[in-house]
């Protein structure tokens, strides 16, 4: 993997692929998760993303399973200072919402599960418009001042709320969002492109898009008439029968063949070429799935290739 780069205005230096931890404790047990994390780190990866709610949707799970696995792995490998760990608040069953008290209690719970003294990047997972931005930013700033969080970020937030948050931080001299995690990929562009992306560019925020491969659709595995044994097959398959999905796969196939790389690598490279994007976020259930993701570090699409994919996905 190529050298690290700065994440927005923060001092964090991150690898070109953020590794998603949503599968840890879900479709990857602890042993499989350790193997994926080992392979990612061995390839030079250092940016691991999780959330306190992962994987509460599995029967018998409480939430926090992914954080626990990542914490055990970092402890076992003795590499905590080499890894940039991002986690999130607002969706854990025991810590719903973004009140000041919830944010602070949830952060302490995440720190215990991660078995660490600090969180490198702490996201508000889903914004809660009923909570004033002043309360949210104020609580996050307290965590930064206490040394529990290094930098703060936002996911699933409107341009209006993001702007208000940044203005409050600037006015009061408080911690400021340095990154965004939007839902963004070749078949889901409307949420991020436009006012949110423009604001991120103006304010120097880095984007770390989630669902970068559209739940697996942009790996090329999900095509009309095919059946894939995956927990995310339903989410991915909804794109398979659409005209837009077909256009995108055809464009990806051609570029992938020209570069002799997997389709997934090209889809991630398109994201990496977009303004503000620092590192696409993708998860791997097995070590075998990693090379196609890590390949984004070495693939630079030509301008006409980027434009071809942009047109195909319009």
Buried (B, 14 or more C-beta within 10 A) or exposed (E): BEEBEEBBBBEBEBBBBBBBBBBBBBBBEBEBBBBBBBBBBEBBBBBBBBBBBBBBEBEEBEBBBBBBBBBBBBEEBEEBEEBBBBBBBBBBEBBBBBBBEBBBBBBEBBBEBBBBEBBBBBBBBBBBEEBBBBBBBBBBBBBBEEEBBBBBBBBBBBBEBBBBBBEBBEEEEBBBBBBBBBBBBBBBBEBBBEEBBEBBEEBEBBBBBBBBBBBBBBBBBBBEEEEBEBEBBEBBBBBBEEEEBBBBBEBBEBBBEEBEBBBBBBBBBBBBBBEBBBBBBBBBBEBEBBBBBBBBBEBEBEEEBBEBBBEBBE
